[in-house]
């Protein structure tokens, strides 16, 4: 039962009382019963600048290709097989990072094969991609279609000076601020009310514009329409007689490049705009330096999910199914979607964790997201968010998935809770894993990592630098805390050993 709280000394009848210690330091409780002296540590290298805060993140492509990533002040360094990855003898290989030492603690990440998506509320999403041990790239994600807020419902119009290239956007009233540089604005039109629908046999002159299945096409030849309707979304294709060039699908967007006044900005068109007329059919990008960027990220049901920006702290955004960098909304089952948790409290989303459902941790409680029937996939028209518990989650500490449960820190970062489904009540519960040893984590926890081999341990460095651990095997009812004052521990990760026989 590990080290027990002084507060239970008067409860010798407690079942765990006879299995615990008053002090358990530098020993690890074994699931089978005994406590074993902990193994030693090995010094690998000093970080780039020990005066700065540094964060470790894991990158596990396979059990034989697992890297430790050192995120420091505006750089990333790499560790492999217990050593430093060097670009030349004595020179650590590193890539430039946009994150300062003050920001690295708030990084969230989600990995897919050789790519890790990284989020921070003050930066657009980035992705770190591995080509080889000495070839990594860290770049901002270029979305095929970024997420947008709901379409404008007010009287302000937006006018684009052109359909492609470098343009200006002019608003009919105050709309822009300097913080809009880098943000996106989408312009839409109702194509069916503006163009004739493509119909076989209809005569066309080069330059004619038609729509079909919501897409807009321009004729490149003069002839009567053939028998194969245009359905392509890039380039030009023939319907058997007329060559049709795809123009747009009723909407396009531009990225702001310079701020002039609150009614005028310069922009670059990313997706061809549908019109240069003044229109109220415009939308602002969901993420920007002005509105904030998502804080949490994860994969769930083959979608890349983001959540919790400054301006929309309770909103989730999910990509097109299987197309992680495309957030184009629609009503098809595989289209992108967004959903906002509507509750009476401000439930700022702190973390996302995939299980059979998508677990959501907020500042004031825990939720689950699924389809109406859990066996069905989540779609834009089939989303159900259910409130579960009301403990609230700590910020900047990523939860752990261990087996079928999620371990997360409560809001004050002193209690570790086990978020698990309870069949009897058909709901999730979150029992306190520190209830018998609250003193071990009372100073607060700053990071979490799970080691599976040779011992099943949750490692939890504290704010005072002491490394706490919790031996954890729920099926055997083993929850035992222990302390390891090996120095000042700021961050911890676990990786499979390069020999494959244990975790380090």
C-alpha positions as MATLAB code, in Angstrom:
seq = 'XXXXXXXXXXXXXXXXXXXXXXXXXXXXXXXXXXXXXXXXXXXXXXXXXXXXXXXXXXXXXXXXXXXXXXXXXXXXXXXXXXXXXXXXXXXXXXXXXXXXXXXXXXXXXXXXXXXXXXXXXXXXXXXXXXXXXXXXXXXXXXXXXXXXXXXXXXXXXXXXXXXXXXXXXXXXXXXXXXXXXXXXXXXXXXXXXXXXXXXXXXXXXXXXXXXXXXXXXXXXXXXXXXXXXXXXXXXXXXXXXXXXXXXXXXXXXXXXXXXXXXXXXXXXXXXXXXXXXXXXXXXXXXXXXXXXXXXXXXXXXXXXXXXXXXXXXXXXXXXXXXXXXXXXXXXXXXXXXXXXXXXXXXXXXXXXXXXXXXXXXXXXXXXXXXXXXXXXXXXXXXXXXXXXXXXXXXXXXXXXXXXXXXXXXXXXXXXXXXXXXXXXXXXXXXXXXXXXXXXXXXXXXXXXXXXXXXXXXXXXXXXXXXXXXXXXXXXXXXXXXXXXXXXXXXXXXXXXXXXXXXXX';
ca = [
       0.000    0.000    0.000;
       3.027    2.299   -0.089;
       3.552    5.280    2.185;
       0.409    6.103    4.164;
      -0.816    9.445    5.428;
      -0.123   10.404    9.054;
      -3.836   11.175    9.262;
      -4.778    7.476    9.289;
      -2.542    6.427   12.192;
      -5.659    6.182   14.333;
      -7.368    3.745   11.961;
      -5.576    0.406   12.432;
      -8.776   -1.357   11.371;
      -8.381    0.009    7.851;
      -7.567   -2.852    5.498;
      -4.632   -1.015    3.913;
      -3.192   -0.047    7.291;
      -1.281   -3.309    7.769;
       0.152   -3.170    4.224;
       1.544    0.366    4.370;
       4.628    2.224    5.585;
       5.058    5.339    7.655;
       7.925    6.320    5.339;
       8.736    4.763    1.961;
      11.671    6.565    0.420;
      13.831    5.261   -2.430;
      11.917    1.974   -2.367;
       9.273    0.749   -4.821;
       6.307   -1.356   -3.653;
       5.972   -4.478   -5.769;
       2.557   -5.689   -6.888;
       3.346   -9.084   -5.356;
       3.865   -7.583   -1.888;
       7.438   -6.629   -0.981;
       9.171   -3.276   -1.340;
      12.344   -3.262   -3.411;
      15.159   -0.738   -3.437;
      14.797    1.469   -6.484;
      17.320    1.220   -9.320;
      19.809    4.006   -9.914;
      19.699    6.828  -12.446;
      22.170    7.627  -15.198;
      23.272   11.101  -16.254;
      22.937   11.480  -20.026;
      23.529   15.171  -20.729;
      22.876   18.668  -19.452;
      20.102   20.591  -21.176;
      21.082   23.500  -23.390;
      20.633   26.070  -20.631;
      19.968   24.891  -17.086;
      18.839   28.377  -16.125;
      15.734   27.989  -18.314;
      12.692   25.821  -17.763;
      12.800   22.700  -19.932;
      10.124   20.170  -20.869;
      10.510   16.569  -22.006;
       8.072   15.025  -24.495;
       8.112   11.434  -25.758;
       8.195   10.446  -29.432;
       7.561    6.735  -29.822;
       7.403    5.484  -33.389;
       8.039    1.890  -32.300;
       9.606    0.015  -29.401;
      12.975    0.293  -31.166;
      12.607    3.901  -32.358;
      11.689    6.002  -29.343;
      13.042    9.504  -28.833;
      13.082   11.880  -25.920;
      12.424   15.467  -27.032;
      13.942   18.327  -25.067;
      11.848   21.473  -25.517;
      13.675   24.520  -24.226;
      13.807   28.197  -25.056;
      13.101   28.364  -28.818;
      14.705   24.985  -29.614;
      14.182   21.205  -29.586;
      16.906   18.629  -28.951;
      16.669   14.850  -29.308;
      17.706   11.739  -27.364;
      17.827    8.181  -28.699;
      18.930    4.882  -27.128;
      20.075    6.618  -23.962;
      22.256    9.176  -25.695;
      22.166   12.588  -27.350;
      21.463   12.788  -31.088;
      24.401   14.783  -32.466;
      24.792   16.560  -35.789;
      28.569   16.212  -35.407;
      30.740   14.900  -32.555;
      29.942   16.896  -29.423;
      27.292   19.043  -31.152;
      23.672   18.169  -30.279;
      21.286   18.160  -33.228;
      18.476   20.678  -32.737;
      15.710   22.440  -34.602;
      14.289   25.917  -34.068;
      11.083   26.096  -32.036;
       8.563   28.933  -31.599;
       8.063   28.124  -27.900;
       9.857   30.029  -25.156;
      10.953   28.436  -21.893;
       7.962   30.082  -20.210;
       5.605   28.337  -22.668;
       6.913   24.764  -22.799;
       4.972   23.639  -19.708;
       1.672   24.313  -21.508;
       2.415   22.234  -24.609;
      -0.085   19.511  -25.546;
       0.617   16.901  -28.208;
      -0.855   14.019  -30.213;
       1.206   11.625  -32.328;
       0.368    9.848  -35.574;
       3.226    7.706  -36.907;
       6.150   10.051  -37.661;
       4.227   13.273  -36.966;
       3.426   14.931  -33.651;
       0.815   17.704  -33.580;
       1.591   20.288  -30.901;
      -0.685   22.967  -29.447;
      -0.211   26.019  -27.276;
      -2.855   28.715  -26.695;
      -0.492   31.464  -27.903;
       0.592   29.760  -31.122;
      -1.148   28.166  -34.105;
      -0.918   24.354  -34.145;
       2.495   23.035  -35.196;
       3.633   19.627  -36.335;
       6.977   17.999  -35.653;
       7.844   15.474  -38.365;
      10.690   12.964  -38.375;
      12.410   12.002  -41.607;
      15.399   10.374  -39.930;
      17.313   10.675  -36.669;
      19.122   13.716  -38.077;
      16.267   15.215  -40.072;
      13.287   16.758  -38.264;
      10.993   19.636  -39.194;
       8.840   21.782  -36.908;
       6.366   23.855  -38.922;
       2.991   25.490  -38.480;
       0.180   23.296  -39.780;
      -1.066   24.499  -43.179;
      -4.703   23.451  -43.146;
      -6.386   22.433  -46.379;
      -9.363   24.214  -44.845;
      -9.043   25.880  -41.420;
     -11.922   25.980  -38.911;
     -14.198   29.031  -39.038;
     -16.670   30.626  -36.655;
     -20.358   30.737  -37.510;
     -21.286   32.941  -40.458;
     -21.873   36.619  -39.722;
     -25.488   37.463  -38.907;
     -25.054   41.221  -38.547;
     -25.202   44.092  -41.010;
     -21.449   44.528  -41.555;
     -20.444   43.701  -45.119;
     -17.074   42.570  -46.396;
     -15.762   43.428  -49.861;
     -12.799   41.718  -51.506;
     -10.857   43.644  -54.144;
     -10.128   40.474  -56.120;
     -10.857   36.777  -56.336;
      -7.269   35.504  -56.227;
      -3.777   36.670  -55.280;
      -3.001   39.693  -53.120;
      -6.124   41.671  -52.288;
      -7.644   44.039  -49.770;
     -10.659   43.335  -47.574;
     -12.884   46.301  -46.787;
     -15.501   46.218  -44.043;
     -18.534   48.518  -43.960;
     -17.935   49.238  -40.263;
     -15.232   48.711  -37.657;
     -14.163   45.063  -37.773;
     -10.390   44.568  -37.836;
      -7.631   44.974  -35.240;
      -3.864   44.664  -35.533;
      -4.079   41.189  -33.968;
      -5.930   39.947  -37.049;
      -2.682   39.618  -39.011;
      -2.363   35.925  -39.777;
      -6.069   35.214  -39.321;
      -8.464   33.931  -41.984;
     -11.693   35.379  -43.364;
     -14.101   33.319  -45.451;
     -16.558   34.735  -47.995;
     -19.529   32.684  -49.246;
     -22.370   32.957  -51.731;
     -25.604   31.096  -52.522;
     -24.558   29.611  -55.849;
     -27.961   28.177  -56.807;
     -29.487   31.651  -56.891;
     -26.701   33.078  -59.022;
     -25.872   30.461  -61.666;
     -27.726   27.986  -63.837;
     -27.315   24.318  -63.052;
     -25.275   22.199  -65.444;
     -27.676   20.272  -67.720;
     -26.796   17.903  -70.507;
     -27.390   19.222  -74.035;
     -27.470   22.917  -73.088;
     -25.385   25.117  -75.386;
     -22.501   26.998  -73.755;
     -20.048   29.663  -74.803;
     -16.502   29.690  -73.471;
     -16.555   31.609  -70.172;
     -20.056   30.498  -69.112;
     -20.384   29.602  -65.434;
     -22.619   26.846  -64.039;
     -23.029   25.027  -60.764;
     -23.415   21.309  -60.072;
     -23.679   19.548  -56.697;
     -22.715   22.822  -55.046;
     -19.526   23.326  -57.075;
     -18.948   26.170  -59.545;
     -17.405   25.516  -62.968;
     -16.413   27.697  -65.933;
     -16.656   26.557  -69.556;
     -13.387   26.496  -71.482;
     -14.933   25.594  -74.859;
     -17.986   26.543  -76.886;
     -20.281   23.563  -77.361;
     -23.380   21.866  -75.987;
     -22.925   20.123  -72.640;
     -22.076   16.444  -72.854;
     -23.466   13.554  -70.847;
     -20.955   13.346  -67.988;
     -21.641   16.033  -65.346;
     -18.631   17.779  -63.809;
     -17.891   16.490  -60.307;
     -14.174   17.285  -60.005;
     -12.900   19.721  -57.361;
      -9.568   20.710  -58.924;
      -8.349   21.541  -62.397;
     -10.325   21.004  -65.593;
     -12.283   17.997  -66.907;
     -14.489   17.427  -69.943;
     -18.146   16.409  -69.766;
     -17.690   14.774  -73.142;
     -18.064   18.008  -75.093;
     -17.329   21.045  -72.893;
     -14.201   21.407  -70.753;
     -15.116   22.670  -67.297;
     -12.641   24.323  -64.938;
     -13.414   24.087  -61.225;
     -13.591   27.567  -59.646;
     -14.895   27.113  -56.102;
     -17.556   25.386  -54.069;
     -19.460   28.481  -53.039;
     -16.891   29.697  -50.526;
     -13.276   30.777  -50.387;
     -10.970   32.367  -47.858;
      -8.030   34.704  -47.521;
      -5.346   35.208  -44.885;
      -4.738   38.696  -43.488;
      -1.172   39.878  -44.137;
      -1.243   43.498  -42.958;
      -3.469   45.767  -40.874;
      -4.228   49.238  -42.241;
      -7.316   50.484  -40.387;
     -10.232   48.950  -38.496;
     -12.098   48.718  -41.825;
      -9.226   47.805  -44.187;
      -6.648   45.014  -44.265;
      -4.398   43.420  -46.866;
      -4.755   39.707  -47.479;
      -3.650   36.800  -49.650;
      -6.310   34.533  -51.131;
      -5.734   30.900  -50.173;
      -8.893   29.429  -51.732;
     -10.443   31.361  -54.635;
     -13.167   33.727  -53.430;
     -16.644   33.485  -54.981;
     -17.389   37.216  -55.322;
     -16.020   40.748  -55.161;
     -19.393   42.256  -54.258;
     -20.078   43.548  -50.773;
     -21.601   40.697  -48.781;
     -22.736   39.859  -45.273;
     -21.921   36.218  -45.915;
     -18.522   36.108  -44.281;
     -16.936   34.222  -41.391;
     -13.876   34.817  -39.252;
     -11.314   32.088  -38.652;
     -11.870   30.310  -35.339;
      -8.193   30.600  -34.318;
      -5.928   33.622  -34.517;
      -3.610   35.758  -32.429;
      -6.655   37.880  -31.658;
      -9.012   35.028  -30.708;
      -6.429   32.595  -29.357;
      -5.416   29.123  -30.458;
      -6.487   25.669  -29.233;
      -4.977   24.358  -26.026;
      -5.788   20.619  -26.183;
      -5.331   18.076  -28.978;
      -5.857   14.340  -29.500;
      -6.896   11.683  -32.023;
     -10.292   10.016  -31.737;
     -12.183    7.936  -34.314;
      -9.633    8.818  -37.015;
     -10.182   12.541  -36.565;
      -7.753   15.098  -35.170;
      -9.517   16.967  -32.364;
      -8.623   20.395  -30.990;
     -10.249   22.162  -28.062;
     -10.237   25.180  -25.783;
      -9.104   28.470  -27.341;
      -9.043   31.764  -25.450;
     -12.213   33.095  -27.075;
     -13.979   29.709  -27.210;
     -12.744   27.814  -24.140;
     -15.603   25.285  -24.249;
     -15.486   24.446  -27.979;
     -14.130   21.341  -29.696;
     -13.109   21.143  -33.356;
     -12.730   17.827  -35.191;
     -11.166   17.336  -38.617;
     -12.581   15.563  -41.631;
     -12.394   11.830  -40.991;
      -9.000   10.562  -42.114;
      -7.960   14.034  -43.328;
      -6.404   15.561  -40.219;
      -5.587   18.982  -41.663;
      -8.998   19.661  -43.179;
     -11.721   21.333  -41.097;
     -14.329   21.911  -43.769;
     -17.757   21.641  -42.176;
     -20.704   19.860  -43.729;
     -23.474   17.410  -43.003;
     -21.891   14.284  -44.472;
     -20.843   11.714  -41.900;
     -17.134   12.239  -42.564;
     -17.214   16.062  -42.661;
     -15.465   18.182  -40.048;
     -17.459   19.360  -37.059;
     -17.340   21.677  -34.082;
     -19.280   21.477  -30.842;
     -19.521   23.699  -27.779;
     -20.186   22.431  -24.265;
     -23.173   24.383  -22.973;
     -23.349   24.425  -19.172;
     -24.042   26.977  -16.484;
     -20.362   26.985  -15.445;
     -17.350   28.125  -17.441;
     -15.868   24.743  -18.339;
     -12.565   25.678  -19.944;
     -11.297   22.527  -21.675;
      -7.931   21.449  -20.279;
      -7.418   18.031  -21.895;
      -8.838   15.417  -24.258;
      -8.251   11.679  -23.917;
      -9.594    8.935  -26.216;
     -11.159    5.783  -24.770;
     -14.301    4.005  -25.965;
     -15.657    7.560  -25.778;
     -13.758   10.847  -25.891;
     -13.019   11.927  -22.318;
     -12.944   15.687  -21.758;
     -11.393   17.371  -18.744;
     -12.387   20.954  -17.966;
     -11.623   23.393  -15.182;
     -14.916   22.611  -13.459;
     -15.788   19.055  -14.388;
     -15.363   16.036  -16.587;
     -17.438   15.073  -19.635;
     -17.652   12.397  -22.301;
     -18.308   12.863  -26.018;
     -19.762   10.131  -28.198;
     -22.488    9.427  -30.706;
     -26.009    8.997  -29.355;
     -25.393    5.262  -29.510;
     -21.855    4.559  -28.322;
     -21.472    1.833  -30.952;
     -22.032    4.429  -33.714;
     -19.347    6.815  -34.983;
     -19.447   10.521  -34.152;
     -20.724   12.610  -37.090;
     -21.642   16.300  -37.550;
     -25.275   15.404  -36.878;
     -24.704   12.788  -34.180;
     -22.798   14.243  -31.226;
     -23.648   13.766  -27.583;
     -21.730   15.382  -24.708;
     -22.574   14.046  -21.251;
     -21.469   15.599  -17.946;
     -19.958   12.975  -15.654;
     -18.060   14.253  -12.598;
     -17.459   17.709  -11.149;
     -13.918   17.690   -9.776;
     -12.211   19.870  -12.375;
      -8.777   19.368  -13.900;
      -5.410   21.011  -13.390;
      -4.061   23.071  -16.244;
      -0.895   22.165  -18.176;
      -0.645   18.555  -16.904;
      -1.525   15.978  -19.540;
      -3.572   13.001  -18.271;
      -2.475    9.391  -18.647;
      -4.350    6.551  -20.253;
      -3.604    3.340  -18.367;
      -5.545    0.339  -19.597;
      -9.167    1.377  -19.881;
      -8.985    4.306  -17.439;
      -7.727    7.881  -17.505;
      -5.616    9.248  -14.649;
      -5.848   13.025  -14.272;
      -4.894   15.680  -11.764;
      -7.652   17.527   -9.974;
      -7.786   21.300  -10.393;
      -5.374   22.151   -7.522;
      -2.843   19.591   -8.909;
      -2.656   17.729   -5.577;
      -5.102   14.856   -6.095;
      -4.708   12.186   -8.759;
      -8.072   10.799   -9.875;
      -8.997    7.685  -11.821;
     -11.606    8.398  -14.492;
     -13.295    5.084  -15.158;
     -16.604    3.726  -16.397;
     -18.846    2.155  -13.742;
     -21.203   -0.440  -15.137;
     -23.606   -0.370  -12.159;
     -24.513    3.283  -12.653;
     -23.791    3.513  -16.415;
     -21.606    6.538  -15.772;
     -18.023    7.557  -15.157;
     -16.592    7.945  -11.661;
     -13.310    9.504  -10.525;
     -12.070    8.080   -7.199;
      -9.154    9.774   -5.476;
      -5.912    7.789   -5.838;
      -4.194    9.886   -3.142;
      -6.815    9.530   -0.427;
      -4.538    7.351    1.766;
      -1.376    9.333    1.008;
      -2.487   12.913    0.447;
       0.733   14.232    2.024;
       2.894   12.767   -0.764;
       1.396   15.051   -3.409;
       0.307   17.914   -1.151;
       2.905   20.324   -2.582;
       1.411   19.888   -6.054;
       2.332   17.819   -9.124;
       3.806   19.304  -12.316;
       3.962   16.313  -14.693;
       2.833   12.692  -15.133;
       4.328    9.666  -16.886;
       3.491    5.951  -16.818;
       6.087    3.192  -16.740;
       4.790   -0.282  -17.618;
       7.912   -2.448  -17.397;
       9.319   -3.868  -15.168;
       7.051   -2.166  -12.624;
       3.735   -0.440  -13.264;
       4.402    3.025  -11.873;
       2.896    6.463  -12.355;
       5.715    8.979  -11.953;
       4.711   12.408  -10.650;
       7.368   15.098  -10.068;
       6.238   17.649   -7.505;
       6.538   21.426   -7.479;
       9.391   21.127   -4.929;
      11.355   18.852   -7.287;
      10.826   15.604   -5.382;
       9.959   12.676   -7.637;
       6.875   10.846   -6.370;
       5.729    7.514   -7.721;
       2.591    5.409   -7.483;
       2.753    1.665   -8.032;
      -0.528    0.962   -9.784;
      -2.329   -2.279  -10.612;
      -6.052   -1.773  -10.270;
      -7.073   -5.385  -10.859;
      -4.996   -6.387   -7.820;
      -6.142   -3.352   -5.806;
      -2.563   -2.066   -5.612;
      -2.193    1.694   -5.213;
       1.018    2.478   -3.344;
       2.804    5.822   -3.170;
       6.561    6.289   -2.674;
       9.048    9.183   -2.761;
      12.443    9.522   -4.452;
      14.422   12.669   -3.535;
      17.027   12.247   -6.293;
      17.398   15.982   -6.976;
      15.177   18.621   -8.541;
      12.963   16.878  -11.101;
      11.196   19.286  -13.495;
       9.796   16.927  -16.126;
       9.530   13.183  -16.678;
       8.786   10.834  -19.596;
       9.034    7.083  -20.078;
      10.310    5.332  -23.211;
      10.772    1.683  -24.150;
      14.343    0.550  -23.545;
      16.319    0.070  -26.758;
      16.755   -3.613  -25.819;
      12.969   -3.948  -25.592;
      12.908   -5.572  -22.142;
      11.808   -2.639  -19.967;
      10.831    1.028  -19.875;
      13.243    3.793  -18.910;
];
